[in-house]
Amino acid sequence: MQVKNAVKEGNNVKISVVIDAEAFEAAVQKVYNKNKSRIAIPGFRKGKAPRKMIEAMYGKEIFHEDAINEIFPEVYQKTVLDEGWKAVGQPSVTAVNVNEDKSVDLTIETALYPEVKLGSYKGLEVEKAEAVVTDEEIERELDKKAEEVARITTVERPAQDGDTVVIDFEGFLNGEPFEGGKGEDYELRLGSHSFVPGFEEQLIGCAAGDEKDLDITFPEDYHEELAGKAVVFKVKVHEVKQTVLPEKDDDLAKDVSEFDTLDELRADIKANLLKDKQAGIDRAFGDAVIEKAVEGTEMDVPACMIDEELERDLQDFDYQLRGQGMSLDQYVKMLGGNKELMKNSFRPGSERKLKTRIMLDAIVTEEKLEVSDEELEEEYKRLADSYQMDVDAVKKAIPAEDLKGDLAVKKAQQLVIDNAVAVAPKAEEEKTEE
C-alpha cells in the first residue's frame, strides 16, 4: 500500500493511494469466501461454485466493491490516522480504478478538525450590571409569603380583579364544542392570566348564579386548530371567593419564617434576592465573555461536525422530553409537524456550542492546562453524589480521559472569565448613538 499524494483544501483532504495487487487479491478472495454460499450457479450446489465461474457469469467486478469495503479500514488507518491527519465525520471513497496489473488506485476524501487561530482571550472587556434590589421587589416577595397564609372566604357580591371564581365552562367553535374547551367546578383566579386573553376580564362583575357567553379570539400563535379563531365560551359562575391577606407585621414574619420581626424578614428577602440576581448577572457576564472570545477566534468548522453536534443536542432534548412524558416526534407534531424547521432552530445553538468547545480545547493546549489525579477523583465523587451512584459505577460509565478532557475545558473557560474585565453598562443614550 502506497500513498501517492495528499491534497488539502480548506478543511478537507484528498489522499490518493495505490493498493498492491496482492493485498487487493486477498481482499477479493475473502469477500468471495464470505458470499459464495449465497450465489447460485447452474450446475453447482450453493457455496460450491468456483470464483472464476461466478466472475464469468456476473462480471469480474462482482466482488470489487465489497473488497474495497473489506480493505478500507486498514487503508484508512495507514493513510489518514497514521499520517497524522485529524479526521472528523465519515470518510468516503471518491474514486476507484483497478489497473491491468490488478493493483488499485483509490482516492479517499475526509473532513479535518478545524485549524484554530486564537484571538485575544485574556483581558476582554465586557459589560456587567450591578445587582440592585428595589423596595417594590421586596414587597412583591412579601406579598407572596402573605398569600401562603391568606384566608379564602366566599362573598356575596360581584367578582373583582384578584378574586377567585368557581365556574363551569365550555367552548364552541362555529357552534360546535371543541376538544379541551370544557371544565367543571374550575377555580380561576381573576388577573392570573392563566386563561386565554379576554376570558378573565369578562368575568369581572359576575356574581354567583350568573351565566354568560364570552366572545374570545384565540391568539395567532395558539396551537394550530384554534389559532386566530373566534369562539364562544358559555360560562356559569357557582361561587365568588375573596382572598384576605394578613397584615404585614411581626406576626406575619413569625407565621411564614424563622424570624421574629418583619424587619428581619425583609432583610432576609433582600439578601436572597441579591444573591439570586448576582448569580444571574455572573452567569450572563461569563456567557458574554466566552461569546466574545469565540467571536475573536478564527476557525472554519466542517459541516459534518455541526451536523453531529446537532444530532447529539436533539438526542439530549428527546431524553429531556421523555422525562416529561413526551417524545420528540410528539413535540414536533405539536409545533406543526415540520421536523426540519425544528432542527434548523436548534442549529445555531449547536454550532455556537461546538465552536466554544473547539476554542476552549485550543486554550487548553495553548495554556498547557492539566487535571491532577486528585481533581479527577474529586469530580468522580461529586458526580456519584449528584446521581446517587457508587463511585466505581460512575468510573465505569465515564472514562477517565473523557472526564479529564471536560475538566480541562472547564479550567480554560474559568481562565477566560477570571481574566476578563467587567465594565459598567453604557447608558441607553450612548447605545442609541452608536
C-alpha angles and dihedrals in degrees: 000000000000133000107223098185144328123218118195117202114178107302095347133081128198114202122193113208135183115211110200119238094248094055093045092048090052090052092048091050091049091052091047091053090050096049108030093092090063097049120090120210120178110252095023132087114239110280094019101082113113116243092243091056091051091048091047092053100039101025130272090264093063093106099032099092093047089045090055089050089048095053097035098091090057091045091049092049094051099039103037113018099033090046090059099249110150098220126191132188123013118323119224138203106234101176136023128181125174109208128214091257088056093250116131130228109211132183117203121192125192139163117246133220106265122262109240127213108190119217125197111319100161125071095016112168114225131167116253124185125220118246109246129173119199128210089244091058091050091050091050090055090046089052090054090053090048089053089058090067098029121131120238114210132177113242132198098222139084115289119266132197107284095029123117118235125198107216148168113217141174129184125219129197113195088345094307125106113246129215116271093014099107133085138161129208088358116172110219124183107216110230094026091107089218092131130061112291113278096024100094095038092059092055093061106108095027119124133201110293095025120131121201140174112224118205107213133175114201117229119260090244093055117113114296102261094057104023110136092353124140112229139169123231116202107209133186119193115216101173143002118214129192124211110223111200120206121242116273098246142115091286090060090051090053092047097051104029147020090261126103099208137047091232091058091049092050090050091051092048090051092049092051093046090050091049093051093045092048091050090052092047091049091051092048091048092050092048091049092049093051091045090053091049091051091050089055094050120092116220137139107212116203114241091236091063091051091048091052092048090049092052091050091050091049091050090051090049091049089052091051092049092050088055086060094047097260133106127220090248091055090049091051091049090051089055093052103281100273105131095175091054090051092048091050090053088058095045100082091051092047091049092048092050092048093050090049091053092047091050093047091048088054091051090050088057095042094049094037090232115186137186118225124222088246092055090048093051091047091053092049089053092047091052092046091053092045094052094033091237135135112267092235090054090053090050090054091049097046119041114226094238092054092049092046089053092052092048092049090052090051088052090052091049092050091047091056093046095044091052095048122106118231114218129187115263115259119250115259091248091057092050091049091051091053 
